Amino acid sequence: MGKELCSVSFYRAVFTEFLVTAIYVFFGVGSTLQWPVHTPSILQIAITFNLAAATSVQIAWHASGAHVNPAVTVAFLFGSRISLAKAACYVVAQLVGGIAGAATLYGVTPGNIRGNLGINTLQNNLTPGQAVAVEIILTLQMVLCYFASTDSLRGTGSPAIMIGISVSLGHVVGRYFTSCSMNPARSFGPAVIVGSFPDHWVFWLGPLAGAVLASLFYNFVIYHDSRSFAKRLAILKGSYDAEELEEDRSTQISSISLTKIVERV
């Protein structure tokens, strides 16, 4: 862990998570503002969040892994893709980034347009229990897409487009239920700036639960990760660096491929 915390790349990654989360919140939440001439449609909001997510991922992909979301970071932690120290720093950076993005949007928006600054609220008489279930489903599909798109052993190139599509998919449906969060930083930032937290716990519990489920499904059901407990513990502690992790996973997939070839012969 000490080696990881002393590296410049570690802090570069943390700053990048702060920056791209601020960008995501500014543009995404900005699309929900109720302007008098043109009230935004569900499709417009979904497309904007799509573009904001894709842009953020493209910016941060090589620097930090482009989580842009505490739920994604928690999913990667449970999937043994990131250390505990880095996960904690990422989450703090994302929350501060969410506040910074929302504060910037608040500062440049006319007072009569700000409203509640696009905070997440329950829609159409939805109960908190129903809202949690919806957020679990929305976040589940997004985080599964994150894993599939960022898995270097099963795909190449930037995952920005596919992750953007999954974020857009969530908003097309989720806006009618919970205003669609899928991201605690997106919910937290505007809520802090306007000082309003209605049913705020829903937008933490739902996305985090959905993210954990997605991690379990992807890493233990869809694509079983057979790394030993000792290796998982080393990753958690930060004593197993990224290069070693990639080499280990490359060896694992090569072994699986070889086995398949032998079976076919």
C-alpha positions in Angstrom: 0.0 0.0 0.0 2.9 2.4 0.8 4.3 1.9 -2.6 1.0 2.8 -4.3 0.4 5.9 -2.1 3.9 7.2 -2.9 3.5 7.0 -6.7 2.7 10.1 -8.8 0.3 8.1 -11.0 -1.9 7.4 -7.9 -2.6 11.0 -7.3 -2.9 11.8 -11.0 -5.6 9.1 -11.1 -7.4 10.5 -8.1 -7.4 14.1 -9.5 -8.7 12.8 -12.8 -11.6 11.2 -11.1 -12.4 14.5 -9.4 -12.2 16.4 -12.7 -14.3 14.0 -14.9 -17.0 13.6 -12.2 -17.3 17.4 -12.1 -17.6 17.5 -15.9 -20.2 14.7 -15.8 -22.3 16.4 -13.2 -22.1 19.9 -14.8 -23.3 18.7 -18.2 -25.6 16.0 -17.1 -27.4 18.0 -14.4 -27.3 21.0 -16.6 -29.5 19.2 -19.1 -32.3 18.9 -16.5 -32.7 22.6 -15.8 -36.2 23.9 -16.6 -35.6 26.8 -19.1 -38.8 28.9 -19.8 -38.5 28.6 -23.6 -37.5 25.0 -24.0 -38.3 22.4 -21.3 -36.0 19.5 -21.7 -37.4 16.2 -22.8 -36.6 12.8 -21.4 -34.7 11.9 -24.6 -32.7 15.1 -24.5 -31.6 14.5 -20.9 -30.8 10.8 -21.7 -28.6 11.9 -24.7 -26.8 14.5 -22.7 -26.0 12.1 -19.9 -24.8 9.7 -22.6 -22.5 12.3 -24.1 -21.3 13.4 -20.7 -20.5 9.9 -19.6 -18.8 9.0 -22.9 -16.7 12.2 -22.8 -15.7 11.6 -19.2 -14.7 8.0 -19.8 -12.7 9.0 -22.9 -10.8 11.6 -20.9 -10.0 9.4 -17.9 -9.8 6.0 -19.4 -5.9 5.7 -19.4 -5.3 7.8 -16.3 -7.7 6.4 -13.7 -9.8 3.7 -15.4 -12.7 6.2 -15.7 -15.0 5.2 -12.9 -16.7 8.6 -12.5 -19.0 7.0 -10.0 -18.7 5.7 -6.4 -20.9 2.7 -7.3 -18.5 1.7 -10.1 -15.5 2.1 -7.8 -17.2 -0.1 -5.1 -18.0 -2.7 -7.8 -14.4 -2.8 -8.9 -13.3 -3.1 -5.3 -15.5 -6.2 -4.8 -14.2 -7.6 -8.1 -10.6 -7.3 -7.0 -9.7 -4.8 -9.6 -8.6 -2.0 -7.3 -7.1 -1.5 -3.9 -9.0 -0.4 -0.8 -6.8 2.8 -0.5 -7.4 3.8 -4.1 -11.1 3.0 -3.9 -11.5 5.2 -0.8 -9.6 8.1 -2.5 -11.6 7.7 -5.7 -14.9 7.9 -3.8 -13.9 11.0 -2.0 -12.6 12.6 -5.2 -15.8 11.7 -7.0 -18.0 13.2 -4.3 -16.0 16.4 -4.2 -16.0 16.5 -8.0 -19.8 16.1 -7.9 -20.1 19.1 -5.5 -17.7 21.1 -7.7 -19.6 20.4 -10.8 -22.9 21.3 -9.2 -21.5 24.4 -7.6 -20.2 25.6 -11.0 -23.5 25.0 -12.6 -25.3 26.8 -9.8 -22.9 29.8 -10.2 -23.4 30.2 -13.9 -27.2 29.6 -14.0 -29.7 32.5 -13.5 -31.5 32.4 -10.2 -34.9 31.9 -11.8 -33.7 28.8 -13.7 -31.8 27.0 -10.9 -34.9 25.5 -9.2 -33.7 22.5 -7.2 -30.7 22.1 -9.5 -31.9 18.7 -10.8 -31.7 16.8 -7.5 -33.0 13.2 -7.7 -36.5 12.8 -6.3 -39.0 10.0 -6.4 -41.5 10.4 -9.2 -45.2 9.4 -9.8 -46.0 8.4 -6.2 -43.2 5.8 -6.1 -42.4 4.4 -2.7 -38.9 4.4 -1.3 -38.8 0.6 -1.6 -39.8 0.6 -5.2 -37.2 3.4 -5.9 -34.4 1.3 -4.4 -35.4 -1.6 -6.5 -35.4 0.6 -9.7 -32.0 2.0 -8.9 -30.6 -1.4 -8.3 -31.8 -2.5 -11.7 -30.6 0.6 -13.5 -27.1 0.5 -11.9 -26.9 -3.3 -12.4 -27.0 -3.0 -16.2 -24.6 0.0 -16.2 -22.0 -1.7 -14.1 -22.2 -4.9 -16.0 -21.6 -2.8 -19.1 -18.6 -1.2 -17.3 -17.0 -4.5 -16.6 -17.6 -5.9 -20.1 -16.4 -2.8 -21.8 -13.3 -2.3 -19.7 -12.2 -5.9 -19.6 -8.9 -5.8 -21.6 -8.9 -9.6 -22.0 -12.3 -9.6 -23.8 -12.3 -6.3 -25.8 -10.0 -3.6 -27.2 -10.3 0.1 -27.6 -12.0 2.8 -25.6 -15.2 1.7 -23.7 -16.6 5.3 -23.8 -19.3 4.6 -26.4 -20.8 1.5 -24.8 -20.7 3.0 -21.3 -22.4 6.1 -22.6 -25.2 4.0 -24.1 -25.8 2.2 -20.9 -26.0 5.5 -19.0 -28.5 6.7 -21.6 -30.5 3.5 -21.4 -30.9 4.0 -17.6 -32.1 7.6 -18.1 -34.7 6.8 -20.8 -36.5 4.6 -18.3 -35.3 5.8 -14.9 -36.3 9.4 -15.3 -39.9 8.3 -14.8 -39.2 6.6 -11.5 -36.4 8.3 -9.6 -35.1 11.0 -11.9 -32.4 8.3 -12.5 -29.3 8.5 -10.4 -27.2 5.3 -10.8 -24.4 7.5 -9.4 -24.3 8.7 -5.7 -21.9 11.6 -6.7 -24.5 12.8 -9.2 -27.1 12.9 -6.5 -24.9 14.1 -3.7 -23.4 17.2 -5.5 -26.6 19.1 -6.3 -28.2 18.1 -3.0 -25.3 19.6 -1.1 -25.4 22.8 -3.1 -29.1 23.4 -2.7 -29.3 21.9 0.8 -32.1 19.5 0.0 -31.9 15.7 0.6 -35.4 14.2 0.1 -35.1 10.4 0.3 -31.4 10.8 -0.4 -30.5 7.4 1.1 -32.3 5.8 -1.8 -29.7 7.1 -4.2 -26.9 5.6 -2.2 -28.4 2.2 -1.2 -29.8 1.5 -4.7 -26.8 2.2 -6.8 -24.3 0.6 -4.4 -26.4 -2.6 -4.0 -26.8 -2.8 -7.8 -23.1 -2.3 -8.3 -22.2 -5.1 -5.8 -24.6 -7.5 -7.5 -23.2 -6.6 -10.9 -19.7 -7.3 -9.7 -20.7 -10.7 -8.3 -22.5 -11.6 -11.5 -19.7 -10.6 -13.8 -16.7 -11.9 -11.8 -18.2 -15.1 -10.4 -21.0 -16.1 -12.8 -20.6 -14.7 -16.3 -16.8 -14.8 -16.3 -15.5 -16.7 -13.3 -12.4 -15.2 -11.9 -10.3 -18.0 -10.3 -7.7 -15.9 -8.6 -6.7 -17.2 -5.2 -7.7 -15.5 -1.9 -4.1 -14.5 -1.3 -4.0 -12.6 -4.6 -7.3 -10.9 -3.9 -6.0 -9.8 -0.5 -2.8 -8.5 -2.1 -4.8 -6.4 -4.5 -7.0 -5.1 -1.7 -3.9 -4.0 0.2 -2.3 -2.4 -2.8 0.7 -4.7 -2.8 -0.2 -6.2 -6.2 0.3 -3.6 -8.9 -1.6 -3.1 -12.1 1.1 -4.7 -14.3 1.1 -7.8 -12.2 -2.7 -7.9 -12.2 -2.8 -7.7 -16.1 -0.1 -10.4 -16.4 -2.0 -12.6 -14.0 -5.3 -12.2 -15.9 -3.6 -12.7 -19.2 -2.1 -16.0 -18.0 -5.5 -17.0 -16.7 -7.3 -16.4 -20.0 -4.6 -18.0 -22.0 -4.9 -21.1 -19.8 -8.6 -21.2 -20.3 -8.2 -20.8 -24.1 -5.6 -23.6 -24.2 -8.0 -25.9 -22.3 -10.8 -25.2 -24.8 -8.5 -26.0 -27.7 -7.5 -29.3 -26.1 -11.1 -30.1 -25.5 -12.0 -29.5 -29.2 -9.1 -31.7 -30.3 
